[in-house]
């Protein structure tokens, strides 16, 4: 008899097969339900049963024991590089720490700080990290601070192949922009634009989207960078192209004070107000963060059907918060989830989100574990126009995460969903199944040596960090840009 541990990574068991567990989150015609001693049955890439014990024949049945089987997470702001925002955790302000280009760097000519091979590797490594955390669907995001300008179609061709190789469902599109922020010698931050370059980037993104429509695990997305780096013509053409391609658009806005100040200086209003006045807010639009959105901005989102991507962990790390998850949902705004940081731990992300919501509302009853699990699964899927992912039901895609509730570090189970989120770690993810294929099991990912990849990622990150002085105002040494938490011990001291 085949054991679950014997299923080759990256494959589907033959015939109909079943996963049984102490707990199952199932989507039924009456709504989402918790099933004790439940079972999910998979045939190819599709779930044919999710609920109580299956009465039909199966080729194999795998009992996962004291586990929670749930829909895989949908991460709409999923990190696809080595996270440079971690360097900002104790090192600020950003314009003095390489997160805004100085005039001297712009004049000498920005350059790519990674080779094409390094760019391809980091996406493969980041995709594997998503699978380790039960994320089955991702809309990747990466920093442009270390890029020459924007992302390229060539690197996204490699990213699409990586997603197919590893077994991750993705919405992909190279980020493009018409401008960037520059730190002047006197410390002022200004915006500079190159309209033609932005439009060339959009044209490349559209061509990529056209090539990858209808390719199974890979779907197209248009991804203009931050709203303060985009011009009206670029955004108008983006939304028009999205209609033609029938794909989502993700645009970071209402996410920080530098953006707020810049957009107000450029357009005399907030970013959601500006886009609303242009008629560019729509249900296609996915807007990460919304941490500096005004009440009027949120009403515009609600009226236009914009989805807010809530990234509580990265927001909290930077001292900001969505105010609040409860308020947005009560306004009728769809709230989906994104991790946008490393590690891409969606369970921890949900835990921080619940704490953030309750603090913002000063009310323990402001949110529930179920609402956050919904946001991290079916609400994210709905934002992508899909009702067959982010759910666990007959006819849905077999995108599944298995969480080990018997892990010694976990508290005794109260309720499996509440216990998982209270445990605040995705490290109890035992298996991730995408499209019926076993993509991750017990920390191993199909098609990647994780230990070797971790060492390579560290070396690549160290190399990037060493080049930070090139693009930091005043060009100070790395030790000044990123000082250690405590002074290093003098080797002469005893």
Residue pairs with C-beta under 8 A, 6 or more apart in sequence:
1 60
2 13
2 60
3 62
4 62
4 64
4 431
4 441
5 441
5 442
7 13
7 438
7 441
8 438
9 438
9 439
9 440
9 441
9 444
9 445
9 446
9 447
10 167
10 437
10 438
10 439
10 446
10 447
11 437
11 438
12 42
12 44
12 45
12 436
12 437
12 438
13 59
13 60
14 59
15 43
15 58
15 59
15 60
16 41
16 42
16 43
16 48
16 56
16 57
16 58
16 59
17 41
17 42
17 58
17 59
17 60
17 61
17 62
18 39
18 40
18 41
18 42
18 49
18 54
18 58
18 60
18 61
18 62
19 39
19 40
19 42
19 61
19 62
19 64
19 69
19 400
19 402
20 37
20 38
20 39
20 53
20 61
20 62
20 63
20 64
21 37
21 38
21 39
21 63
21 64
21 65
21 66
21 67
21 68
21 69
21 402
22 36
22 37
22 65
22 66
22 67
22 68
22 405
22 416
23 34
23 35
23 36
23 38
23 67
23 68
23 69
23 405
23 416
24 34
24 35
24 38
24 39
24 40
24 50
24 51
24 68
24 69
24 70
24 392
25 32
25 33
25 34
25 35
25 68
25 69
25 70
25 71
25 373
25 392
25 417
26 32
26 33
26 34
26 35
26 38
26 40
26 50
26 51
26 392
26 393
27 33
27 50
27 71
27 378
27 391
27 392
27 393
27 396
28 51
28 393
32 370
32 374
32 378
33 51
34 415
34 416
34 417
35 50
35 51
35 52
37 52
37 53
38 50
38 51
38 52
38 69
39 49
39 50
39 51
39 52
39 53
39 54
39 61
40 47
40 49
40 50
40 69
40 392
40 400
41 47
41 48
41 49
41 50
41 54
41 56
41 58
42 48
42 398
42 400
42 433
42 436
43 436
44 398
44 436
45 397
45 398
45 435
45 436
45 437
46 395
46 396
46 397
46 398
46 436
47 392
47 393
47 394
47 395
47 396
47 397
47 398
47 400
48 394
48 395
49 56
49 394
50 392
50 393
50 394
50 396
64 402
64 430
64 431
65 406
66 404
66 405
66 406
66 413
67 402
67 403
67 404
67 405
67 406
67 430
68 402
68 403
68 405
68 416
68 417
68 420
69 392
69 400
69 401
69 402
69 403
70 134
70 373
70 377
70 392
70 400
70 401
70 402
70 403
70 417
71 136
71 377
71 378
71 389
71 390
71 391
71 392
71 396
71 399
71 400
71 401
72 134
72 135
72 136
72 137
72 377
72 389
72 390
72 399
72 400
72 401
72 432
72 433
72 434
73 133
73 134
73 135
73 136
73 137
73 337
73 346
73 376
73 377
73 380
73 401
74 135
74 136
74 137
74 138
74 336
74 337
74 376
74 377
74 378
74 379
74 380
74 381
74 384
74 389
74 390
75 130
75 135
75 137
75 138
75 139
75 337
75 338
75 339
75 344
75 346
75 376
75 380
76 138
76 139
76 250
76 286
76 288
76 307
76 309
76 336
76 337
76 338
76 380
76 383
76 384
77 139
77 141
77 250
77 288
77 309
77 311
77 338
77 339
77 340
78 126
78 130
78 135
78 138
78 139
78 140
78 141
78 338
78 339
78 340
78 344
79 126
79 129
79 140
79 141
79 142
79 339
79 340
79 341
79 342
79 344
80 122
80 123
80 126
80 127
80 138
80 140
80 141
80 142
80 159
81 122
81 123
81 126
81 142
81 143
82 122
82 125
82 126
82 342
82 457
82 460
82 461
82 464
83 341
83 342
84 99
84 143
84 145
84 146
84 464
85 143
85 314
85 317
85 318
85 340
85 341
86 341
86 342
87 97
87 98
87 465
87 468
87 482
88 94
88 97
88 99
88 318
89 317
90 485
91 97
91 481
91 482
91 483
94 100
94 258
95 183
95 187
95 189
95 473
96 472
96 473
96 474
96 481
97 468
97 472
97 481
97 482
98 145
98 468
98 469
98 471
98 472
98 481
99 145
100 181
100 182
100 183
100 189
100 258
100 473
101 110
101 145
101 180
101 181
101 182
101 183
101 471
102 182
102 183
102 185
102 471
102 472
102 473
102 474
102 475
103 182
103 183
103 184
103 185
104 185
104 475
105 470
105 471
106 182
106 192
110 147
110 148
110 149
110 471
111 148
112 119
112 146
112 147
112 148
113 146
113 147
113 464
113 467
114 122
114 146
114 460
114 464
116 154
116 155
116 158
118 460
119 155
119 158
120 155
120 158
120 159
120 162
121 453
121 456
121 457
121 460
122 457
122 460
123 140
123 142
123 155
123 158
123 159
123 162
124 162
124 165
124 166
124 448
124 453
125 448
125 453
125 456
125 457
126 140
126 342
126 344
127 138
127 140
127 159
127 162
127 163
127 166
127 168
127 170
128 166
128 440
128 445
128 448
128 450
128 453
129 342
129 343
129 344
130 138
130 168
130 344
131 166
131 167
131 168
131 432
131 434
131 439
131 440
131 445
132 343
132 426
132 429
132 432
132 440
132 443
132 445
132 450
133 339
133 343
133 344
133 345
133 346
133 347
133 426
133 429
134 346
134 347
134 401
134 402
134 403
134 426
134 429
134 432
135 168
135 339
135 344
135 346
135 401
135 432
136 168
136 169
136 389
136 399
136 400
136 401
136 432
136 433
136 434
136 439
137 168
137 169
137 170
137 171
137 380
137 381
137 384
137 389
137 390
137 399
138 168
138 169
138 170
138 171
139 170
139 171
139 172
139 221
139 248
139 250
139 286
139 338
139 384
140 159
140 170
140 172
141 175
141 223
141 250
141 288
141 338
141 340
142 151
142 175
144 150
144 151
144 175
144 177
144 180
144 225
145 471
146 464
146 467
146 471
149 177
149 180
149 197
149 201
150 174
150 175
150 176
150 177
150 201
150 225
151 174
151 175
151 176
152 174
152 204
153 174
153 204
153 205
153 207
153 208
155 174
156 172
156 173
156 174
156 208
157 208
159 170
159 172
160 170
160 172
160 212
160 215
160 218
163 169
163 170
163 172
163 217
163 218
164 216
164 217
164 218
165 446
165 447
166 439
166 445
166 446
166 447
166 448
167 217
167 434
167 435
167 437
167 438
167 439
167 446
168 217
168 434
168 439
169 217
169 389
169 397
169 399
169 434
169 435
170 217
170 218
170 219
171 219
171 220
171 221
171 247
171 248
171 384
172 208
172 212
172 218
172 219
172 220
172 221
173 205
173 208
173 209
173 220
173 221
173 222
173 223
173 247
174 201
174 204
174 205
174 208
174 223
175 223
175 224
175 225
176 198
176 201
176 202
176 204
176 205
176 223
176 224
176 225
176 234
177 198
177 201
177 224
177 225
177 226
177 229
177 230
177 234
178 193
178 194
178 195
178 197
178 198
178 199
178 229
178 230
178 231
178 234
179 191
179 192
179 193
179 194
179 198
179 228
179 229
179 230
179 231
180 191
180 192
180 229
181 189
181 190
181 191
181 192
181 228
181 229
181 258
181 262
182 189
182 190
182 191
182 192
183 189
183 473
184 190
187 473
189 258
189 262
191 228
191 229
191 262
191 265
191 266
193 231
195 231
195 233
195 234
198 230
198 231
198 234
199 233
199 234
199 237
202 222
202 224
202 234
202 237
202 238
202 241
205 222
205 223
206 222
206 241
206 245
208 220
209 220
209 221
209 222
209 241
209 245
209 247
210 220
210 245
212 218
212 219
212 220
213 219
213 220
213 245
213 247
216 435
217 434
217 435
219 247
219 384
220 245
220 247
221 247
221 248
221 249
221 250
222 238
222 241
222 242
222 245
222 247
222 248
222 249
222 250
223 249
223 250
223 251
224 230
224 234
224 235
224 238
224 249
224 251
225 252
226 251
226 252
226 253
226 255
226 259
227 251
227 252
227 253
227 259
227 263
227 271
227 274
227 275
228 258
228 259
228 262
228 263
228 266
228 271
230 238
230 251
232 278
235 251
235 275
235 278
235 280
236 278
236 280
238 249
239 249
239 280
239 282
239 284
239 285
242 248
242 249
242 284
243 284
247 284
248 284
248 285
248 286
248 383
248 384
248 385
249 284
249 285
249 286
250 285
250 286
250 287
250 288
250 309
251 285
251 286
251 287
252 259
252 287
252 288
252 289
253 259
253 263
253 271
253 272
253 275
253 287
253 289
254 260
254 270
254 271
254 272
254 287
254 289
254 290
254 291
254 292
254 293
254 297
255 288
255 289
255 290
255 291
255 292
256 289
256 291
256 292
256 320
257 292
259 271
259 292
260 270
260 271
260 292
263 269
263 270
263 271
263 274
264 270
267 274
269 277
270 293
270 294
270 296
270 297
271 297
272 281
272 287
272 293
272 294
272 296
272 297
272 300
272 301
272 306
273 296
273 297
273 300
275 281
276 300
276 304
281 300
281 301
281 303
281 304
281 306
282 304
282 305
282 306
283 304
283 305
283 306
283 307
285 304
285 306
285 307
286 306
286 307
286 309
286 336
286 383
287 301
287 306
287 307
287 308
287 309
288 308
288 309
288 311
288 338
288 340
289 308
289 309
289 310
289 311
289 315
289 320
289 322
290 297
290 298
290 301
290 308
290 310
290 322
290 328
291 315
291 320
291 321
291 322
291 323
292 320
293 301
298 327
298 328
298 331
298 333
299 331
300 306
301 308
301 328
301 333
302 331
302 332
302 333
305 334
306 333
307 333
307 334
307 335
307 336
307 383
308 322
308 328
308 333
308 334
308 335
308 336
309 336
309 337
309 338
309 383
310 322
310 325
310 335
310 336
310 337
310 338
310 353
310 375
311 337
311 338
311 339
311 340
311 341
311 349
312 321
312 322
312 349
312 350
312 352
312 353
312 356
313 339
313 340
313 341
313 345
313 348
313 349
313 352
313 353
314 339
314 340
314 341
315 321
315 322
315 356
316 352
316 356
317 341
321 356
321 359
321 360
322 328
322 356
322 357
322 360
323 360
324 356
324 357
324 360
324 361
324 366
325 335
325 353
325 356
325 357
325 360
325 366
325 367
325 371
325 372
325 375
326 357
326 360
326 361
326 363
326 366
326 367
327 360
327 361
328 335
329 335
329 371
334 379
334 382
334 383
335 375
335 379
336 375
336 376
336 379
336 380
336 382
336 383
337 346
337 349
337 350
337 353
337 372
337 375
337 376
337 379
337 380
339 345
339 346
339 349
343 426
345 425
345 426
345 427
346 376
346 426
347 403
347 420
347 421
347 423
347 424
347 425
347 426
347 428
347 429
348 424
348 425
348 426
349 376
350 369
350 372
350 373
350 375
350 376
350 421
351 421
351 422
351 424
352 424
353 367
353 372
353 375
354 367
354 369
354 372
354 421
357 366
357 367
358 364
358 366
358 367
360 366
369 415
369 417
369 418
369 420
369 421
369 422
370 417
372 421
373 417
373 421
377 390
377 391
378 387
378 390
378 391
379 390
380 390
381 387
381 388
381 389
381 390
381 391
382 390
388 395
388 396
388 397
389 396
389 397
389 399
390 399
392 400
397 435
397 436
398 433
398 434
398 435
398 436
399 433
399 434
399 435
400 431
400 432
400 433
401 429
401 431
401 432
401 433
402 429
402 430
402 431
402 432
402 433
403 416
403 420
403 428
403 429
403 430
404 410
404 428
404 429
404 430
405 413
405 416
405 419
405 420
405 428
407 428
409 423
409 425
409 427
409 428
410 419
410 423
410 428
411 419
411 422
411 423
412 419
413 419
414 422
420 428
429 440
430 441
430 442
431 438
431 440
431 441
431 442
432 439
432 440
432 441
433 439
437 446
438 446
439 445
439 446
440 446
443 450
444 450
465 478
465 482
466 478
468 478
468 481
468 482
469 475
469 476
469 477
469 478
469 481
472 481
